[in-house]
Amino acid sequence: MKFDPAQVRNGNSIRSQLNENPESFATSNTASKGGQNTTTLDAQNNRMAGYMGARAIELASNPVEAKRTADWNNQFMGNEYGVRWQQAKMGLV
C-alpha cells in the first residue's frame, strides 16, 4: 500500500489535536478562576429572576393583582376541573 506523506502528516496532526485535553471552563490546572465577575446579584436591588420572578414580585407589590389572582384561583378550585386538577397534582388520581 502506498500512502501520500502529506495525508499521513495531516492525519497525525488531527489525531494529536483530538488527544489534547484543553482546560475546562473557568478552571486552570483544576483550580477555579475566581474574581472575574465584579458585579453582585443584589447591586441596586435590581435582581432579574425571569418571568416567574417578575410575576411573584408583582403579586407581592400590587394588592389589586394579588386579589384578582386569588379570586381566579378560588373560582377555579370551586369547580369540577379545578378539583380534578388538584387531585392529579397531589397524586390522588
Secondary structure, DSSP 4 states (H G I P E B T S, - for coil): ----HHHHHHHHHHHHHHH--PPPTTEETTEE--S---S-TTGGG----HHHHHHHHHHHH-HHHHHHHHHHHHHHHTSHHHHHHHHHHHT--
